[in-house]
Amino acid sequence: MSLINPDNPADIRDARLLGLYRYWRSKCAPGMPARRDIDPIEMKAWLGNLLLIEFPPDPLKYRIRLEGVNIVHFYGSTRQGKGIETLTSEDERRLLLGQYFAVLDRRQPAYYEAEFVTSEGIPTFQRKLLLPLSEDGEHVNMVLVGLYFDRSDRPFFY
């Protein structure tokens, strides 16, 4: 895991995700932006590779609110409206929950690179940027995720 220093995002080794990070930073005034600060029209370059995940007070009851077309294509079906029940692989559950909970707890963005087999049995190498959003400026209630699949045995879009 790599938490990002907002003043030096050098940990983000993917140019696409670095651009998304800079967009998110432009919306921080001061503190974390809220969902209402994020404009899909301004995010056209990343829309196919975005997830928007809502986290209620019990983070294990999270729900995927938006899922980009490239992510749906990769997994073969949509997970929009679903949550933890989609993570049937213990390895994937442990990996992903650890990533999300770090962002929720620290209220900071994080960049990850991980190779694993998904709950659907798909081998993948993912580059992922997790960006916290907050309606009240204090508590993270949503995470905006930029996700790119760099290697897989299955075709996908860039």
C-alpha positions as CSV (number, residue, x, y, z in Angstrom):
1,M,0.0,0.0,0.0
2,S,1.1,3.5,-0.6
3,L,-0.6,6.5,1.0
4,I,0.0,9.6,-1.0
5,N,1.7,12.7,0.2
6,P,-0.6,15.4,-1.2
7,D,2.4,17.7,-1.9
8,N,4.4,15.0,-3.7
9,P,2.3,12.4,-5.5
10,A,5.4,10.7,-6.9
11,D,4.1,7.3,-5.7
12,I,1.5,7.3,-8.5
13,R,3.4,5.5,-11.2
14,D,0.5,5.4,-13.7
15,A,0.1,8.7,-15.7
16,R,-3.7,8.2,-16.1
17,L,-4.1,7.9,-12.4
18,L,-1.8,10.8,-11.7
19,G,-4.1,12.9,-13.9
20,L,-7.1,11.8,-11.9
21,Y,-5.3,12.6,-8.6
22,R,-4.5,16.1,-9.9
23,Y,-8.2,16.5,-10.8
24,W,-9.2,15.4,-7.3
25,R,-6.6,17.8,-5.7
26,S,-8.0,20.7,-7.7
27,K,-11.4,20.0,-5.9
28,C,-9.9,20.1,-2.4
29,A,-10.6,23.5,-1.0
30,P,-9.7,23.0,2.0
31,G,-10.0,19.4,3.0
32,M,-11.6,16.6,1.1
33,P,-14.0,17.3,-1.7
34,A,-17.6,16.1,-1.6
35,R,-19.4,14.1,-4.2
36,R,-21.1,17.3,-5.4
37,D,-17.7,18.8,-6.2
38,I,-16.9,16.1,-8.7
39,D,-18.2,16.7,-12.2
40,P,-18.5,13.7,-14.5
41,I,-18.2,16.0,-17.6
42,E,-14.7,17.1,-16.3
43,M,-13.8,13.4,-15.8
44,K,-14.5,12.1,-19.3
45,A,-11.0,10.7,-19.7
46,W,-11.4,8.4,-16.7
47,L,-15.2,7.6,-16.7
48,G,-14.8,4.1,-18.1
49,N,-12.4,3.2,-15.4
50,L,-14.1,4.7,-12.3
51,L,-15.9,3.3,-9.4
52,L,-17.8,5.4,-6.9
53,I,-18.3,3.5,-3.6
54,E,-20.6,4.7,-0.8
55,F,-19.5,3.9,2.7
56,P,-22.2,4.2,5.5
57,P,-21.2,4.3,9.2
58,D,-20.8,0.5,9.0
59,P,-18.2,0.2,6.2
60,L,-18.9,-3.5,5.6
61,K,-22.3,-2.4,4.2
62,Y,-20.7,-0.4,1.4
63,R,-22.3,-0.2,-2.0
64,I,-21.0,0.4,-5.5
65,R,-22.9,3.4,-6.8
66,L,-21.1,3.9,-10.1
67,E,-19.1,1.4,-12.2
68,G,-17.4,2.4,-15.4
69,V,-17.9,0.4,-18.6
70,N,-14.3,-0.9,-18.8
71,I,-14.7,-2.4,-15.3
72,V,-18.0,-4.0,-16.1
73,H,-16.5,-5.5,-19.3
74,F,-13.5,-6.8,-17.3
75,Y,-15.7,-8.6,-14.7
76,G,-18.3,-9.7,-17.3
77,S,-21.2,-8.2,-15.3
78,T,-22.0,-5.2,-13.3
79,R,-21.5,-5.0,-9.5
80,Q,-23.3,-1.6,-9.3
81,G,-25.7,-1.6,-6.3
82,K,-23.8,-4.5,-4.7
83,G,-21.2,-4.6,-1.9
84,I,-19.1,-7.1,0.0
85,E,-21.3,-10.0,-1.2
86,T,-19.5,-9.9,-4.5
87,L,-16.1,-10.7,-2.9
88,T,-16.3,-14.4,-2.5
89,S,-12.6,-15.0,-2.7
90,E,-11.0,-14.6,0.8
91,D,-7.8,-13.2,-0.8
92,E,-9.6,-10.6,-2.8
93,R,-11.8,-9.7,0.3
94,R,-8.8,-9.2,2.5
95,L,-6.8,-7.2,-0.1
96,L,-9.7,-4.9,-1.1
97,L,-11.1,-4.2,2.4
98,G,-7.6,-3.4,3.6
99,Q,-7.2,-0.9,0.9
100,Y,-10.5,0.8,1.4
101,F,-10.3,0.8,5.2
102,A,-6.9,2.5,5.1
103,V,-8.4,5.4,3.1
104,L,-11.4,5.6,5.4
105,D,-9.3,5.6,8.5
106,R,-6.5,8.0,7.4
107,R,-8.8,10.2,5.2
108,Q,-6.0,10.3,2.6
109,P,-5.7,9.0,-1.0
110,A,-3.8,5.8,-1.7
111,Y,-2.3,4.2,-4.8
112,Y,-2.0,0.5,-5.1
113,E,-0.6,-2.0,-7.6
114,A,-1.7,-5.6,-7.0
115,E,-1.7,-8.9,-8.8
116,F,-4.3,-11.4,-7.7
117,V,-7.1,-13.7,-8.8
118,T,-10.5,-12.1,-8.5
119,S,-13.6,-13.7,-7.0
120,E,-14.7,-14.5,-10.6
121,G,-11.4,-16.4,-11.1
122,I,-9.8,-13.8,-13.4
123,P,-6.0,-13.3,-13.0
124,T,-5.3,-9.6,-12.9
125,F,-2.7,-6.9,-12.3
126,Q,-4.4,-3.7,-11.2
127,R,-3.3,-0.2,-10.7
128,K,-5.7,1.6,-8.5
129,L,-6.1,5.1,-7.0
130,L,-8.5,5.5,-4.1
131,L,-9.7,9.1,-3.4
132,P,-11.7,10.0,-0.3
133,L,-14.8,12.1,-0.6
134,S,-16.6,13.7,2.4
135,E,-20.0,15.4,2.7
136,D,-19.2,16.9,6.1
137,G,-15.4,17.6,5.5
138,E,-14.5,15.2,8.4
139,H,-15.7,11.7,7.6
140,V,-15.1,9.8,4.4
141,N,-18.5,8.6,3.1
142,M,-17.5,7.8,-0.5
143,V,-14.4,6.7,-2.2
144,L,-13.7,7.5,-5.9
145,V,-11.6,4.8,-7.4
146,G,-9.7,4.9,-10.7
147,L,-8.9,1.4,-11.8
148,Y,-6.8,0.1,-14.7
149,F,-6.2,-3.5,-15.5
150,D,-2.7,-3.8,-17.0
151,R,-2.4,-7.6,-17.5
152,S,-5.0,-10.3,-17.7
153,D,-5.8,-13.4,-19.6
154,R,-9.0,-11.7,-20.7
155,P,-9.4,-8.8,-23.3
156,F,-10.4,-5.4,-21.9
157,F,-10.5,-1.8,-23.0
158,Y,-8.1,1.0,-22.0
